[in-house]
Amino acid sequence: MAISKEDELGTLARTIIGELASFDRPSASEGERRAAGLIAAQLESDGCSAQIERERAHGTYWWPLGLLTLASGLSALRRSRLLRVLVGAFTAAALADDISGGSQWFRRAVLARNDTWNVVGEAGDKSAPETIVFVAHHDAANWSLLFAPQIPEFFAKHFPQQLERSKTTPPIMFPVFAGPVLTLLSGLTGSKLLRRAAAFLSLGSALTFAEIGSRSVVPGGNDNLSGVAVLAGLARLLRQQPVEGLRVLLVSTGSEESFMEGMRGFANRHFDSLALDSTKFVCIDSVGSPTLMQLEGEGMLRMADYDESFKQQLSAAAAELEIELVRGLRFRNATDALISLQAGYPTLMLGSISQYKAPSNYHWPTDTAENVDYSSVIDATLLCERLMRNLAQPDQD
């Protein structure tokens, strides 16, 4: 009896996620390198030419942001207005750059750098003029009390109407950035109230980052081995039914959880050879929750929307397959999609949500292989395949 496409993709996803979730994979670590090797081998077994590319990354976000907010908070405790102006301006500028897809000049200048590992698989029609790049990541995050699932559950229980109306995730970086800004303003104005608020927000942020840094790494089944499973599924489908007229890159980055450092390395290495007018990016991140969704836009400080026509193409592909795909949500964090989006490429971000409009088990120890919704992973794979084939043959019904 022949196995169905869905059953084959589900078995493949369970195998990959189960194996990779069995060991720790913090950003820029030996575990991340081990994962990259396994992913490359899996892609090659399905006919892709896969390369492991070593890039440089710091590997955390709590150290750069923690140091900057600590400096802001300590300066807010000092009487010197000039000191508060100088430190506030410096830390605000460094924070804004680090969390908004900038060059991350502060961490590169001050903090140690390590090796991080990207996997780049090539499939499809390698001579085609058009390219689609599917991007996931294989590193995993630290958990934190900040991400406790009881928080959204509480708001859903006590404020259901507000949850229903909500279209954007909470701006958790706003108070982090506000601390240095208030330090600067307290120096400019001499306001004691602003000075106290600056110290409270900055030192509170520094303590939060210290707490995050003290925690262990989660298994990362949903975030984002589910995306890695989609890449593997696409390689399998392309081996079974090759596509003509479209070059396909399957990219799994390292150090996404340290604010897209692996994707920045991919950009530095490959963007010059990927023309803006013939390359599209699809970021696949956390597709193991019950309901698939595509983001309208993302950004920690400034919201940037994805290409509307490309979003419509994904929605059309979902309609063709009768797959539910939620629209209308925006993300106040950041994914690898932000790097290609800011570079000017048509970009999509495909994810999934629970009943609380957030990825299931997000940055929490329960993000295990057993808790992944594999039906969503299968649907995400089929959806990406349909989008890919539609792009390869745009004039066919």
Stockholm file with secondary structure:
# STOCKHOLM 1.0

chainA/1-397         MAISKEDELGTLARTIIGELASFDRPSASEGERRAAGLIAAQLESDGCSAQIERERAHGTYWWPLGLLTLASGLSALRRSRLLRVLVGAFTAAALADDISGGSQWFRRAVLARNDTWNVVGEAGDKSAPETIVFVAHHDAANWSLLFAPQIPEFFAKHFPQQLERSKTTPPIMFPVFAGPVLTLLSGLTGSKLLRRAAAFLSLGSALTFAEIGSRSVVPGGNDNLSGVAVLAGLARLLRQQPVEGLRVLLVSTGSEESFMEGMRGFANRHFDSLALDSTKFVCIDSVGSPTLMQLEGEGMLRMADYDESFKQQLSAAAAELEIELVRGLRFRNATDALISLQAGYPTLMLGSISQYKAPSNYHWPTDTAENVDYSSVIDATLLCERLMRNLAQPDQD
#=GR chainA/1-397 SS CCCCHHHHHHHHHHHHHHHHTTSCCCTTSHHHHHHHHHHHHHHHHTTCEEEEEEEEECCCSHHHHHHHHHHHHHHHTSSCHHHHHHHHHHHHHHHHHHHTTSCCHHHHHHSCCEEEEEEEEEEECTTCSCEEEEEEECCCCBCCGGGCTHHHHHHHHHCHHHHHHCCBCCCTTHHHHHHHHHHHHHHHHCCHHHHHHHHHHHHHHHHHHHHHHHSCBCCCIIIIIHHHHHHHHHHHHHHHSCCSSCEEEEEEESCCTTTSHHHHHHHHHHGGGSCGGGEEEEEECCCCSSEEEECSEECSSSCEECCHHHHHHHHHHHHHHTCCCBCSCEESSCCTHHHHHHHTCCEEEEEEECTTSSCTTTTSTTCCGGGSCHHHHHHHHHHHHHHHHHHHSTTCC
#=GC SS_cons         CCCCHHHHHHHHHHHHHHHHTTSCCCTTSHHHHHHHHHHHHHHHHTTCEEEEEEEEECCCSHHHHHHHHHHHHHHHTSSCHHHHHHHHHHHHHHHHHHHTTSCCHHHHHHSCCEEEEEEEEEEECTTCSCEEEEEEECCCCBCCGGGCTHHHHHHHHHCHHHHHHCCBCCCTTHHHHHHHHHHHHHHHHCCHHHHHHHHHHHHHHHHHHHHHHHSCBCCCIIIIIHHHHHHHHHHHHHHHSCCSSCEEEEEEESCCTTTSHHHHHHHHHHGGGSCGGGEEEEEECCCCSSEEEECSEECSSSCEECCHHHHHHHHHHHHHHTCCCBCSCEESSCCTHHHHHHHTCCEEEEEEECTTSSCTTTTSTTCCGGGSCHHHHHHHHHHHHHHHHHHHSTTCC
//
